[in-house]
Amino acid sequence: MLKVVDAARRLERTESELAGAQELAHADDAEMAAEARAEMARLAAVRDGILAELKPLLVPDDPLNDRPAIMEIRAGTGGDEAALFAADLERMYSRFAERHRWRLELISRSEGSLGGIKEVVMKVDGPGSYGALRWESGVHRVQRVPVTEAQGRIHTSAATVAVLPEAEDVDVTIDDKDLQIDVYRSSGPGGQSVNTTDSAVRITHKPSGIVVTQQDQKSQLQNKLKAMEVLRSRILDARIAEQEADRARMRRTQVGTGDRSAKIRTYNFPDNRVTDHRIGLQRHDLPRVLDGHIEPFIEALQLADVEERLGG
């Protein structure tokens, strides 16, 4: 509340100064009028900055924003190139988290060929981690010449990202009778056995049909605990997505709807361009973006969501 009051006072003071400068801009003294017009431009920029600062403060903060984020990245269409792109996305988010000093915990990983990944699930834990990363859910598309392409042709591949808030026990109640738990032997690349005991776990939540597998931990109990953690988060996310879909029917864009099938961003290597299709934002610094500097997209999406919520 103090931040809102402070911003409102600064806005009122700036508006008053702007009104005074507007009067002087019509003065007979040409030099004074020119100075007043320059001051008007400066004050208008200050006013816009205060308004941008004030808008998020007027919208109640989502209590889920400070939850750890469960991030799932999967290779989509495009074969080996899609797996390589999924690995690029994993590195992008890892670098982003490291710069914010958030803790990364690998939950599961399925390797692809040529250094790519088929799927990775990780937990990102830090202040505001889910609140920032929630905007990354959807289909990410890459346009570039694959390393396997001999003729230099540009290919289009994709990877999907799902960001779920870590669920707490009070969020999701799961009845044991609703679960089917299967255990099997862990396997490594190429299907080779890496464990002589049945330590891998597959949990099926029968009411929702959600299936979670986990084999990266050392024991069956650890795998079960990790699988249940992901399962709770997926069930909570499904409930949130339903609520967001209802709200989206009354909104102008698809920002924040949790639609996993929506193409949200394209990474175009030939043009050094990254485009977020939800808000039309483009950046021509692709290497920097892939190095984890995704704040411009996240901040713009957060502001777009605030504006929609204030307008709706």
C-alpha positions in Angstrom: 0.0 0.0 0.0 2.9 2.4 0.8 4.3 1.9 -2.7 0.9 2.7 -4.2 0.6 5.9 -2.2 4.2 7.0 -3.0 3.7 6.4 -6.8 0.3 8.2 -6.7 1.9 11.2 -5.0 4.8 11.3 -7.6 2.2 11.0 -10.4 0.2 13.9 -9.0 3.3 16.1 -8.7 4.5 15.2 -12.2 1.0 15.9 -13.7 1.0 19.3 -12.0 4.5 20.2 -13.3 3.5 19.0 -16.8 0.4 21.3 -16.7 2.7 24.2 -15.8 5.1 23.4 -18.6 2.2 23.2 -21.1 1.2 26.8 -20.2 4.7 28.1 -20.7 5.0 26.3 -24.0 2.6 28.9 -25.4 4.6 31.9 -24.1 5.5 34.7 -26.4 9.2 34.3 -25.6 10.4 31.8 -28.2 13.3 30.6 -26.1 11.2 30.1 -23.0 8.6 28.2 -25.1 11.2 25.9 -26.5 12.6 25.1 -23.0 9.0 24.4 -21.9 8.4 22.0 -24.7 11.6 20.1 -23.9 10.5 20.0 -20.2 7.1 18.7 -21.3 8.8 15.8 -23.2 10.9 14.9 -20.1 7.9 15.1 -17.7 5.7 13.0 -20.1 8.4 10.3 -20.0 8.5 10.5 -16.2 4.7 10.2 -16.0 4.7 7.2 -18.3 7.3 5.5 -16.2 5.3 6.1 -13.0 2.1 4.7 -14.7 4.0 1.6 -15.7 5.2 1.2 -12.1 1.8 1.9 -10.7 -0.2 -0.6 -12.8 1.1 -3.8 -11.4 0.6 -2.4 -7.9 -3.1 -2.0 -8.5 -3.6 -5.7 -9.3 -3.6 -8.2 -6.4 -0.5 -10.3 -6.5 -1.0 -13.9 -7.4 -0.2 -16.0 -4.3 1.4 -18.7 -6.6 4.0 -16.3 -8.0 6.6 -17.0 -5.3 6.1 -20.8 -5.5 8.9 -22.9 -7.0 8.3 -23.6 -10.7 8.3 -27.2 -12.1 9.5 -26.7 -15.7 9.1 -29.4 -18.3 10.8 -29.1 -21.7 10.2 -31.6 -24.5 11.4 -31.9 -28.0 8.6 -31.5 -30.5 8.5 -31.8 -34.3 11.9 -31.8 -36.0 13.7 -35.0 -34.9 17.3 -34.4 -33.8 17.1 -30.7 -34.5 14.1 -30.4 -32.1 16.1 -32.3 -29.4 19.0 -29.9 -29.9 16.7 -26.9 -29.6 15.2 -28.4 -26.4 18.7 -28.5 -25.0 19.2 -24.9 -26.0 16.0 -23.9 -24.1 17.2 -25.8 -21.1 20.4 -23.9 -21.1 18.6 -20.6 -21.6 16.4 -21.1 -18.6 19.2 -22.5 -16.5 21.3 -19.3 -17.2 18.3 -17.1 -16.5 17.8 -18.9 -13.1 21.5 -18.7 -12.3 21.6 -15.0 -12.9 18.7 -14.6 -10.5 20.4 -16.8 -8.0 17.5 -19.3 -8.0 18.2 -22.9 -7.1 17.9 -25.5 -9.9 17.0 -29.1 -9.1 17.0 -31.8 -11.9 14.0 -34.1 -11.5 14.3 -36.2 -14.6 16.1 -36.1 -18.0 15.9 -38.2 -21.2 18.8 -37.7 -23.5 18.5 -37.5 -27.2 21.2 -37.9 -29.9 23.9 -35.4 -30.9 23.8 -33.8 -27.5 20.1 -33.0 -27.6 17.4 -33.9 -25.1 14.0 -35.6 -25.5 12.7 -34.3 -22.2 13.9 -32.7 -19.1 11.9 -31.8 -15.9 13.5 -29.5 -13.4 12.5 -27.4 -10.4 13.4 -23.8 -10.2 13.2 -22.4 -6.7 13.6 -18.7 -5.8 11.6 -15.5 -5.1 9.1 -15.0 -7.9 10.3 -18.0 -9.9 6.9 -19.2 -11.0 5.6 -15.7 -11.4 8.3 -15.0 -14.0 8.6 -18.4 -15.7 4.8 -19.0 -16.0 4.8 -16.9 -19.2 7.1 -19.5 -21.0 4.5 -22.2 -21.3 3.7 -23.1 -24.9 5.3 -24.0 -28.2 8.7 -22.5 -28.9 9.7 -22.6 -32.6 13.2 -22.4 -34.1 14.2 -21.6 -37.7 17.8 -22.4 -38.6 20.1 -24.6 -40.6 20.5 -27.8 -38.7 24.0 -29.3 -38.1 22.8 -32.4 -40.0 21.8 -30.3 -43.1 24.4 -30.6 -45.8 22.8 -28.2 -48.3 22.3 -25.3 -46.0 18.5 -25.3 -46.0 16.7 -23.6 -43.2 14.5 -26.0 -41.2 11.7 -25.3 -38.7 11.6 -27.3 -35.5 9.8 -27.0 -32.2 9.9 -27.7 -28.5 7.2 -27.5 -25.9 7.6 -25.9 -22.5 5.2 -26.4 -19.6 5.7 -24.4 -16.4 3.7 -25.6 -13.3 3.6 -24.1 -9.8 4.9 -26.5 -7.2 1.8 -27.9 -5.5 1.6 -28.1 -1.7 -0.4 -30.7 0.1 -3.2 -28.2 0.9 -3.6 -27.4 -2.8 -4.2 -30.9 -4.1 -5.7 -33.9 -2.2 -5.0 -37.2 -3.9 -6.7 -40.3 -2.7 -4.6 -43.5 -2.8 -7.4 -45.4 -4.5 -7.2 -43.0 -7.4 -3.6 -44.0 -8.1 -2.2 -46.9 -10.1 1.5 -47.3 -9.3 3.7 -49.5 -11.4 7.4 -50.2 -10.8 9.9 -51.4 -13.4 13.6 -51.5 -14.1 15.4 -48.3 -14.9 17.0 -48.0 -18.3 19.6 -45.8 -19.9 20.3 -44.6 -23.4 19.5 -47.3 -26.0 17.3 -49.1 -23.5 20.2 -50.7 -21.6 19.5 -51.6 -18.0 21.2 -49.4 -15.5 19.7 -50.8 -12.4 19.2 -54.4 -11.3 16.2 -53.6 -9.1 12.7 -52.4 -10.0 13.4 -48.8 -8.9 11.7 -46.8 -11.7 8.1 -45.7 -10.9 5.1 -44.9 -13.1 2.1 -43.3 -11.4 -1.2 -42.9 -13.2 -3.9 -40.6 -11.7 -7.0 -42.4 -12.9 -9.5 -39.5 -12.6 -7.5 -37.1 -14.7 -5.5 -39.6 -16.8 -2.2 -37.8 -15.9 0.8 -40.2 -16.0 4.1 -39.4 -14.4 7.2 -41.6 -14.8 10.4 -41.2 -12.7 13.6 -43.2 -12.8 16.5 -40.8 -12.2 16.7 -41.2 -8.4 18.6 -43.9 -6.6 15.8 -45.7 -5.0 12.2 -46.6 -5.7 11.0 -44.5 -2.7 12.9 -41.4 -4.0 11.5 -41.9 -7.5 8.0 -42.2 -6.0 8.4 -39.0 -4.0 9.6 -37.1 -7.0 6.8 -38.5 -9.2 4.2 -37.5 -6.7 5.7 -34.0 -6.5 5.3 -33.6 -10.3 1.9 -35.2 -10.3 0.5 -32.8 -7.7 1.9 -29.9 -9.7 0.3 -31.1 -12.9 -3.1 -31.6 -11.3 -2.9 -28.1 -9.8 -1.8 -26.7 -13.1 -4.7 -28.3 -14.9 -7.1 -26.7 -12.5 -5.4 -23.3 -13.0 -5.6 -23.7 -16.8 -9.3 -24.3 -16.5 -9.8 -21.1 -14.6 -7.6 -19.2 -17.0 -9.5 -20.5 -19.9 -12.7 -19.3 -18.4 -11.2 -15.9 -17.8 -9.7 -15.8 -21.3 -13.1 -15.9 -23.0 -13.6 -12.4 -21.7 -10.1 -11.2 -22.6 -8.5 -9.9 -25.8 -5.4 -12.1 -26.1 -4.1 -15.5 -25.1 -1.5 -14.1 -22.6 -1.5 -16.3 -19.6 -4.1 -18.7 -20.6 -1.8 -21.7 -20.2 -2.7 -23.0 -23.6 0.1 -25.6 -24.2 -0.7 -25.9 -27.9 -0.2 -22.2 -28.7 2.9 -21.1 -30.7 4.2 -18.4 -28.4 7.7 -17.6 -29.7 9.9 -18.0 -32.7 13.7 -18.0 -32.7 14.9 -17.1 -36.2 18.7 -17.6 -36.6 19.1 -16.2 -40.1 17.6 -12.9 -39.1 19.0 -12.9 -35.5 15.4 -12.3 -34.4 13.2 -13.5 -31.5 9.5 -12.8 -31.8 6.9 -13.3 -29.1 3.6 -13.8 -31.0 1.3 -13.0 -28.1 2.3 -9.4 -27.8 4.2 -8.8 -31.1 7.5 -8.1 -29.3 10.7 -8.6 -31.4 14.3 -8.6 -30.3 17.3 -8.7 -32.7 19.7 -10.2 -30.1 19.1 -13.9 -30.4 22.4 -15.1 -28.9 21.8 -12.9 -25.8 18.3 -14.2 -25.4 19.5 -17.9 -25.7 22.1 -17.0 -23.0 19.2 -16.4 -20.6 18.4 -12.7 -21.0 14.7 -13.1 -21.4 13.7 -10.3 -19.0 12.3 -8.0 -21.8 9.8 -10.7 -22.8 8.8 -11.6 -19.3 8.4 -8.0 -18.2 6.3 -7.1 -21.3 4.1 -10.1 -20.8 3.6 -9.3 -17.2 2.6 -5.7 -18.1 0.3 -7.0 -20.8 -1.4 -9.3 -18.3 -1.8 -6.4 -15.8 -3.3 -4.1 -18.4 -5.8 -6.8 -19.5 -6.8 -7.5 -15.9 -7.3 -3.8 -15.2 -9.3 -3.4 -18.4 -11.4 -6.5 -17.9 
